[in-house]
Amino acid sequence: MLNIKFKVMETNYSEETKKNFLTWIVQPNIEDFFEEHKTEINYTIMGYKFLKETYENNGRFDKDDMFKSFFRSFYYMRYIKKEYADFIFEEMDNVIRETLSLKMLKLEDVTKRICRGESIQFSFITKLLNLKNDELFPIYDSKVALVFHFKELMGTFDEKIKELCVRYDVIRKTYENLLNEDKTRYFLTMFNGQFKEATTLSGMRILDIVFWQKGKYIDENV
């Protein structure tokens, strides 16, 4: 059933989003868009690099209070109770330690394990996984969801998590397909030319940043 739903969503959302993105990045004024948002994008790149380097130095999420504080501030997650956020940091360390291969990680099971009895913090979980491996795990975020035109999330606790995981697979598949496109490769070269600090980021992480910025623009202007 989930595979069928993924195929339907891939057709309805992924292909349309991919087509729109490839059209958008070759517009003559695309560089103006990034120039207009240059300060914010630079902050996103530098903030992310700080988090990633700190995590790689520490080897875990739950070790450094400054890291945890900046993570919640950087990703606008101050609304989550500190006790719950600390639990997520600690439990994600356990998940990663217990997982033999991140490619085998079952995101639905992890989300249910961490969020049972609390609010669903799917975005929080994907942001931590992205710090662990930004080539394998993109970020699910409400702004990115806007670019894909995903509908309002409905259903029970378990149904919402299933739906989020299907959406996540659609986002990941879309990014993977885009990274195989010549237009995207040219775009990434242009982006790295404008944002020198981004040259150490993976192509998927750059798409993450661009989709988030585009979603934020949609949120503020539509």
C-alpha positions as CSV (number, residue, x, y, z in Angstrom):
1,M,0.0,0.0,0.0
2,L,2.8,2.5,0.9
3,N,4.6,1.7,-2.3
4,I,1.5,2.4,-4.3
5,K,1.0,5.7,-2.5
6,F,4.6,6.6,-3.1
7,K,4.2,6.0,-6.8
8,V,1.0,8.1,-6.9
9,M,2.7,11.0,-5.0
10,E,5.8,10.7,-7.0
11,T,3.7,11.3,-10.2
12,N,1.6,14.0,-8.6
13,Y,4.2,15.9,-6.7
14,S,7.7,14.9,-7.6
15,E,7.5,15.2,-11.3
16,E,5.7,18.5,-11.2
17,T,8.1,20.0,-8.6
18,K,11.1,18.8,-10.6
19,K,9.8,20.4,-13.8
20,N,9.0,23.7,-12.0
21,F,12.5,23.7,-10.4
22,L,14.3,23.1,-13.6
23,T,12.3,25.9,-15.3
24,W,13.0,28.3,-12.4
25,I,16.7,27.8,-12.2
26,V,17.3,28.8,-15.8
27,Q,15.4,32.1,-15.6
28,P,17.5,35.2,-16.4
29,N,16.7,36.7,-13.0
30,I,17.6,33.6,-10.9
31,E,20.9,35.3,-9.7
32,D,18.9,38.3,-8.6
33,F,16.8,36.1,-6.4
34,F,19.9,34.8,-4.6
35,E,21.4,38.3,-4.5
36,E,18.3,39.5,-2.8
37,H,18.4,36.8,-0.2
38,K,22.2,36.6,0.1
39,T,22.5,37.5,3.8
40,E,19.9,35.0,4.8
41,I,21.4,32.2,2.7
42,N,24.9,32.9,3.9
43,Y,23.7,32.7,7.5
44,T,22.0,29.4,6.7
45,I,25.2,28.0,5.2
46,M,27.5,29.2,8.0
47,G,25.0,28.1,10.8
48,Y,24.7,24.7,9.3
49,K,28.4,24.3,8.9
50,F,28.9,25.2,12.5
51,L,26.4,22.6,13.6
52,K,27.8,19.9,11.4
53,E,31.4,20.6,12.5
54,T,30.4,20.6,16.1
55,Y,28.5,17.4,15.8
56,E,31.4,15.7,13.9
57,N,33.8,16.8,16.6
58,N,31.6,15.7,19.5
59,G,30.5,12.5,17.8
60,R,27.0,12.8,19.3
61,F,24.1,15.2,19.6
62,D,23.6,15.1,23.4
63,K,27.0,16.1,24.5
64,D,27.1,19.9,24.1
65,D,24.5,22.3,25.6
66,M,25.7,25.1,23.3
67,F,25.2,22.9,20.2
68,K,21.7,21.9,21.4
69,S,20.7,25.5,22.1
70,F,22.0,26.8,18.8
71,F,20.3,23.9,16.9
72,R,16.9,24.8,18.4
73,S,17.5,28.5,17.7
74,F,18.8,28.0,14.2
75,Y,15.9,25.7,13.1
76,Y,13.2,27.8,14.9
77,M,12.5,25.0,17.4
78,R,12.4,27.0,20.6
79,Y,8.7,26.2,20.9
80,I,9.5,22.6,21.8
81,K,9.8,21.9,25.5
82,K,13.5,21.7,26.5
83,E,12.9,18.4,28.2
84,Y,11.4,16.9,25.1
85,A,14.1,18.3,22.8
86,D,16.8,16.9,25.1
87,F,15.1,13.5,24.9
88,I,15.1,13.6,21.1
89,F,18.8,14.5,21.0
90,E,19.7,11.6,23.4
91,E,17.4,9.1,21.7
92,M,18.7,9.9,18.2
93,D,22.2,9.2,19.5
94,N,20.9,5.8,20.6
95,V,19.2,5.2,17.3
96,I,22.4,5.9,15.3
97,R,24.5,3.8,17.7
98,E,22.1,0.9,17.3
99,T,21.8,1.1,13.5
100,L,24.3,-1.0,11.6
101,S,23.8,0.9,8.4
102,L,22.1,4.2,8.0
103,K,20.7,3.1,4.7
104,M,18.8,0.4,6.6
105,L,17.3,2.9,9.1
106,K,13.5,2.7,9.2
107,L,12.3,6.3,9.6
108,E,8.8,5.4,10.4
109,D,9.8,3.2,13.3
110,V,12.3,5.8,14.6
111,T,9.7,8.5,14.6
112,K,7.1,6.3,16.4
113,R,9.8,5.3,19.0
114,I,10.8,8.9,19.7
115,C,7.5,10.7,19.4
116,R,5.0,8.3,21.0
117,G,2.9,10.2,23.6
118,E,4.3,13.6,22.4
119,S,3.9,15.8,19.4
120,I,5.3,14.5,16.1
121,Q,8.7,16.1,15.6
122,F,9.5,14.6,12.2
123,S,11.3,17.7,11.0
124,F,13.5,17.7,14.1
125,I,14.5,14.0,13.5
126,T,15.3,14.6,9.8
127,K,17.4,17.7,10.7
128,L,19.5,15.5,13.1
129,L,19.9,12.8,10.5
130,N,20.9,15.4,7.9
131,L,23.8,16.5,10.2
132,K,24.8,12.8,10.4
133,N,24.8,12.3,6.6
134,D,23.6,15.2,4.4
135,E,24.0,13.1,1.2
136,L,21.6,10.5,2.4
137,F,19.1,12.4,4.5
138,P,17.4,15.6,3.2
139,I,15.4,17.8,5.6
140,Y,11.6,17.7,5.8
141,D,10.4,21.2,6.7
142,S,7.1,23.1,6.3
143,K,8.7,25.5,3.9
144,V,10.0,22.7,1.7
145,A,6.5,21.1,1.9
146,L,5.1,24.3,0.4
147,V,7.3,23.9,-2.7
148,F,6.0,20.4,-3.2
149,H,2.4,21.6,-2.7
150,F,1.7,18.9,-0.1
151,K,-1.7,19.1,1.4
152,E,-2.6,19.5,5.1
153,L,-1.6,16.5,7.1
154,M,-4.6,14.5,8.4
155,G,-5.3,11.3,10.3
156,T,-4.3,9.5,13.4
157,F,-0.8,9.6,15.0
158,D,0.4,6.5,13.1
159,E,-1.3,7.6,9.8
160,K,0.4,11.0,10.0
161,I,3.8,9.4,10.5
162,K,3.2,7.1,7.5
163,E,2.2,10.0,5.4
164,L,5.3,12.0,6.4
165,C,7.5,9.1,5.5
166,V,6.0,8.8,2.1
167,R,6.4,12.6,1.6
168,Y,10.0,12.3,2.7
169,D,10.7,9.6,0.2
170,V,9.2,11.8,-2.5
171,I,11.5,14.7,-1.5
172,R,14.6,12.5,-1.4
173,K,13.7,10.9,-4.8
174,T,13.1,14.3,-6.3
175,Y,16.5,15.6,-5.1
176,E,18.3,12.5,-6.4
177,N,16.7,12.9,-9.8
178,L,17.5,16.6,-9.9
179,L,21.1,16.0,-9.1
180,N,21.4,13.8,-12.3
181,E,20.2,16.7,-14.4
182,D,22.7,18.8,-16.4
183,K,20.7,22.0,-15.6
184,T,21.0,21.3,-11.9
185,R,24.8,20.7,-12.1
186,Y,25.2,24.0,-13.9
187,F,23.0,25.7,-11.2
188,L,25.1,24.2,-8.4
189,T,28.2,25.6,-10.0
190,M,26.5,29.0,-10.2
191,F,25.4,28.8,-6.6
192,N,28.8,27.9,-5.3
193,G,30.2,30.8,-7.3
194,Q,27.9,33.2,-5.4
195,F,28.2,31.4,-2.0
196,K,31.9,30.4,-1.6
197,E,31.2,28.7,1.8
198,A,28.8,26.3,0.2
199,T,31.5,24.5,-1.8
200,T,32.0,22.0,1.0
201,L,28.3,21.1,1.1
202,S,26.8,18.2,-0.7
203,G,24.6,18.8,-3.7
204,M,21.6,17.5,-1.8
205,R,22.3,19.9,1.1
206,I,22.4,22.8,-1.3
207,L,19.1,21.7,-2.8
208,D,17.7,21.6,0.8
209,I,18.8,25.2,1.3
210,V,17.4,26.4,-2.0
211,F,14.0,24.6,-1.6
212,W,13.7,26.1,1.9
213,Q,14.5,29.6,0.7
214,K,12.0,29.2,-2.1
215,G,9.4,27.9,0.3
216,K,9.9,30.8,2.6
217,Y,9.4,33.2,-0.3
218,I,6.2,31.4,-1.2
219,D,5.0,31.6,2.4
220,E,5.7,35.3,2.7
221,N,4.4,36.3,-0.8
222,V,1.5,34.1,-1.7
